[in-house]
Amino acid sequence: MTESTPIIRAMRRSDLPQIEQITGDMWYAEYEPKVGAALSHIDVEHCLARATFARVAELNGEIVGFILASIPAHTTQVSKLRHTARMVGSALRLLADKAGRRGLDEFARIARVDDRLLRDAGPFDAEVVLFVLAPAARGHGLGKRMFGAVMEYFAANGIDEYFLFTDTTCDYTFYEHRGLERRGALPLETKPGDCYGSEPPTFFVYAGMTSHGPQAK
Ligand SMILES: CC(C)(COP(=O)(O)OP(=O)(O)OC[C@H]1O[C@@H](n2cnc3c(N)ncnc32)[C@H](O)[C@@H]1OP(=O)(O)O)[C@@H](O)C(=O)NCCC(=O)NCCS
């Protein structure tokens, strides 16, 4: 008999190939497969470098979603260095070809936009870093459960307010539905060769309160 309700458990290193696949399918499918896979790896390692809470949803042995969150005061230098080293290793390999350099340049432009958004909206003591479910797992209440697990983690650690970055390539209205407030918006400066067609994405920073905070719903 198969289970139809995913379990939520702590992330393991052996989950990473499936996590990178879900991330790649969501945000890097328009790239050449080799470049898309490398960018997905860089993205996940970049997020893991600051994550202090990592949960996956597993159904019948398959990872069907994951969520990463961070309380920066709890990050360790060892973890930061380990994930940053893996990220830099992949980035150096991407520099060898033109499509790779274009992908890295876009990654750097997004990081600059996020920095500017946070400079104006912050500072915050906690962040929801990365949150994706595989398409078949969406729309059945799993996202709400996983987001709830992060809220419990924040509240248990005395966090009132947290932030997250999102953009128009994401289901960002999920956060509005959960009561988060938009604190800033900026367009991405696009360049020829970007994979966005005629509509460049807009990047957002949102803030929300945990049940620990004064305005929690
Ligand atoms: C966003 C995401 C994590 C939501 O997970 P989900 O399992 O589909 O959401 P749920 O089924 O748990 O929905 C919970 C509630 O949010 C609402 N909801 C779900 N997606 C929504 C959306 N895109 N906009 C507004 N509300 C949404 C549901 O109607 C439900 O409402 P209710 O609690 O009032 O009944 C998932 O759709 C996803 O992985 N999307 C792609 C990746 C992404 O965009 N990640 C987030 C931004 S970086």
The ligand as an ORCA input file, in Angstrom:
! r2SCAN-3c Opt
* xyz 0 1
  C       3.717     28.391     -3.409
  C       3.609     26.924     -3.022
  C       4.773     26.536     -2.106
  C       2.271     26.739     -2.278
  O       2.134     25.383     -1.849
  P       0.752     24.589     -2.052
  O       0.883     23.248     -1.419
  O       0.401     24.632     -3.488
  O      -0.253     25.493     -1.221
  P      -1.428     24.937     -0.275
  O      -2.220     23.926     -1.030
  O      -0.859     24.511      1.025
  O      -2.293     26.239     -0.070
  C      -2.459     26.836      1.201
  C      -3.347     28.035      1.055
  O      -2.727     28.983      0.173
  C      -3.553     29.239     -0.961
  N      -2.678     29.322     -2.125
  C      -1.898     28.364     -2.651
  N      -1.200     28.846     -3.695
  C      -1.547     30.144     -3.820
  C      -1.194     31.179     -4.696
  N      -0.285     30.984     -5.675
  N      -1.763     32.404     -4.529
  C      -2.661     32.619     -3.527
  N      -3.034     31.665     -2.652
  C      -2.502     30.449     -2.796
  C      -4.505     28.043     -1.035
  O      -5.698     28.400     -1.678
  C      -4.690     27.717      0.431
  O      -5.614     28.638      0.967
  P      -6.468     28.324      2.327
  O      -5.462     28.050      3.422
  O      -7.225     29.594      2.547
  O      -7.312     27.134      2.000
  C       3.628     25.990     -4.271
  O       2.530     26.294     -5.099
  C       4.913     26.048     -5.077
  O       5.845     25.305     -4.821
  N       4.962     26.927     -6.110
  C       6.131     27.031     -6.973
  C       7.367     27.564     -6.284
  C       7.145     28.923     -5.687
  O       6.577     29.803     -6.324
  N       7.591     29.059     -4.431
  C       7.320     30.224     -3.612
  C       7.888     31.481     -4.025
  S       9.627     31.561     -4.148
*
